[in-house]
């Protein structure tokens, strides 16, 4: 009788532990399932990350593309102002609601894919969630807007694939962006160079900021 009673007590003590273990496993499974919900569009091979990389963040960007009027042999034309990409990416995914800022800055912690010498500034994405950031370089060729369902809007800036060339943890050790291996820009609208205002030598030096939107997908190793 005493043995049966002791066995029942042991089984009762085990139940909370088993319940906690089951809940932990359920939470883990749920997290994995949620992560799989970030599915980028089907894209041309030129802007599709290599196999073995999966999207873990999506940001919807609103920003501006900068242009400067420079002289040409026939007069002048608008040229991308490499120092002026600026955008705010709104991230909304399971368990994540925050912003990522996109701008240009010097690479202070390059990786093996960084060019030599380093450019004066590279496209940068910084998480407002933990302060971590990633630098990247555009890979070629881009996909012209209007040429593919993933880049459907004719006359917009092109869709791109960028490779991470460095990253840095946040002030408190946050590492969200340091996981990034590739960044894909798709579904662009706007941002193309102005169609007027830069044609003669007198226009040289003018600058323009053109609004644009885009979807950015951040990939990491599986």
C-alpha positions in Angstrom: 0.0 0.0 0.0 2.8 2.4 1.0 4.6 1.6 -2.2 1.5 2.4 -4.3 1.0 5.6 -2.5 4.7 6.6 -2.9 4.4 5.8 -6.7 1.4 8.0 -7.0 3.2 10.9 -5.3 6.2 10.5 -7.6 3.9 10.5 -10.7 2.2 13.6 -9.4 5.5 15.4 -9.0 6.6 14.4 -12.5 3.5 15.8 -14.1 4.4 19.6 -13.8 7.9 18.8 -15.1 6.4 17.0 -18.1 3.9 19.8 -18.7 6.7 22.4 -18.6 8.8 20.3 -21.0 5.8 19.9 -23.4 5.1 23.7 -23.3 8.7 24.5 -24.0 8.7 22.1 -26.9 5.4 23.6 -28.2 6.9 27.1 -28.0 10.0 26.0 -29.8 7.9 24.4 -32.6 5.7 27.4 -32.8 8.8 29.7 -33.1 10.1 27.6 -36.0 6.7 27.5 -37.7 6.5 31.3 -37.3 10.0 31.8 -38.8 9.0 29.8 -41.9 6.1 32.3 -42.6 8.6 34.8 -44.0 8.5 33.8 -47.7 10.1 36.1 -50.2 8.7 36.3 -53.8 10.0 34.1 -56.6 12.7 36.2 -58.2 15.0 35.9 -61.2 18.3 34.0 -60.6 20.3 37.3 -60.7 18.7 38.5 -57.4 18.0 35.2 -55.7 20.3 34.3 -52.8 22.3 31.1 -53.0 20.7 27.9 -51.7 21.2 27.5 -48.0 20.0 30.9 -47.1 16.5 31.7 -45.8 14.6 35.0 -45.2 14.2 35.8 -41.5 13.0 39.5 -41.7 10.9 41.6 -44.1 11.0 45.3 -44.0 8.7 47.6 -46.0 10.7 50.7 -46.9 9.8 54.3 -47.5 12.6 56.7 -48.3 14.4 58.8 -50.9 17.0 58.2 -53.6 19.4 61.1 -54.1 20.6 62.4 -57.5 23.1 65.0 -58.5 23.4 66.8 -61.9 26.9 66.2 -63.4 28.4 67.3 -66.6 28.5 65.0 -69.7 30.1 65.4 -73.2 26.7 66.6 -74.5 25.6 68.8 -71.5 24.5 67.3 -68.2 22.6 64.4 -66.7 21.3 63.1 -63.4 23.6 60.6 -61.6 22.9 58.7 -58.5 24.2 60.5 -55.4 25.8 57.6 -53.6 25.8 59.5 -50.3 22.1 59.9 -50.1 20.1 56.7 -49.9 17.8 57.2 -46.9 14.8 55.1 -45.8 12.9 53.7 -42.9 11.9 50.0 -43.0 8.9 48.9 -41.0 9.3 45.4 -39.8 6.1 43.4 -38.9 6.5 39.7 -38.4 5.7 37.1 -35.7 6.9 38.6 -32.5 8.7 41.5 -34.2 7.4 45.0 -34.6 10.1 47.7 -35.0 12.0 49.8 -37.5 15.2 49.5 -39.4 17.0 52.6 -40.7 18.8 52.5 -44.1 21.6 54.9 -44.8 25.2 55.1 -46.0 28.1 54.8 -43.6 31.8 53.6 -43.5 32.3 49.8 -42.9 34.0 49.5 -39.5 33.9 45.8 -39.1 34.3 44.2 -42.6 34.1 40.5 -43.3 35.8 38.3 -46.0 33.4 39.6 -48.7 34.2 43.3 -48.2 36.0 44.9 -51.2 39.5 46.2 -51.0 40.0 49.1 -50.6 36.8 49.8 -48.7 34.5 52.5 -50.2 34.0 55.7 -48.3 30.6 54.5 -47.4 28.4 51.5 -48.0 24.6 50.8 -47.7 23.8 50.2 -44.1 20.8 48.9 -42.2 20.5 49.4 -38.4 17.9 47.8 -36.2 16.1 50.1 -33.8 15.3 47.0 -31.8 18.9 46.3 -30.6 21.2 48.7 -32.4 22.9 46.0 -34.4 23.7 46.8 -38.0 24.9 45.3 -41.3 26.7 46.7 -44.3 26.2 45.3 -47.8 27.3 45.7 -51.4 25.1 45.3 -54.5 25.7 42.3 -56.7 25.2 42.6 -60.4 23.2 42.5 -62.6 20.1 44.1 -61.1 16.6 43.4 -62.4 15.0 46.2 -64.3 11.6 47.4 -62.9 8.7 46.2 -65.0 10.6 43.1 -66.2 9.4 40.5 -63.7 6.4 40.0 -61.4 8.7 40.5 -58.4 9.7 43.9 -59.8 6.5 44.9 -61.6 6.5 48.7 -61.6 7.9 50.2 -64.8 10.0 53.3 -64.3 11.0 52.5 -60.7 14.5 51.9 -59.3 15.7 48.4 -60.1 15.4 45.4 -57.9 18.7 44.1 -56.3 20.5 41.5 -54.4 23.1 42.7 -51.9 25.7 40.7 -50.0 26.7 41.4 -46.4 30.2 42.8 -46.2 30.4 43.5 -42.5 28.2 43.8 -39.4 28.3 45.0 -35.8 26.5 44.1 -32.7 24.4 46.7 -30.8 25.6 48.7 -27.7 24.3 45.9 -25.5 25.4 43.0 -27.6 22.2 42.7 -29.8 22.9 40.6 -32.9 19.7 40.6 -35.0 21.3 42.2 -38.1 24.6 40.4 -37.7 23.0 37.2 -38.9 22.4 38.7 -42.3 24.1 37.1 -45.3 22.1 38.6 -48.2 19.5 41.4 -48.6 17.0 41.4 -51.5 15.2 44.5 -52.7 12.0 43.9 -54.6 8.6 45.4 -55.5 10.1 48.8 -56.0 8.1 52.0 -56.8 9.4 55.4 -57.6 13.0 56.5 -56.9 14.0 56.9 -60.6 16.0 59.9 -61.7 14.0 63.0 -62.6 13.2 63.5 -66.3 14.0 67.2 -66.4 16.1 69.9 -64.7 19.5 68.5 -65.7 20.4 68.9 -69.4 22.7 71.9 -69.8 26.0 73.0 -68.1 24.1 75.6 -66.1 22.2 72.8 -64.3 25.4 71.1 -63.0 25.4 70.9 -59.3 21.7 70.6 -58.8 20.4 67.9 -56.5 17.2 66.0 -56.2 15.6 63.6 -53.7 13.1 61.2 -55.3 10.7 59.3 -53.0 10.6 55.5 -53.3 9.2 52.4 -51.7 10.4 48.8 -51.7 10.3 45.5 -50.0 13.5 44.3 -48.3 14.1 40.7 -47.3 17.0 39.8 -45.0 18.5 36.3 -45.4 20.7 34.3 -43.1 22.3 30.8 -43.2 19.9 28.0 -42.6 
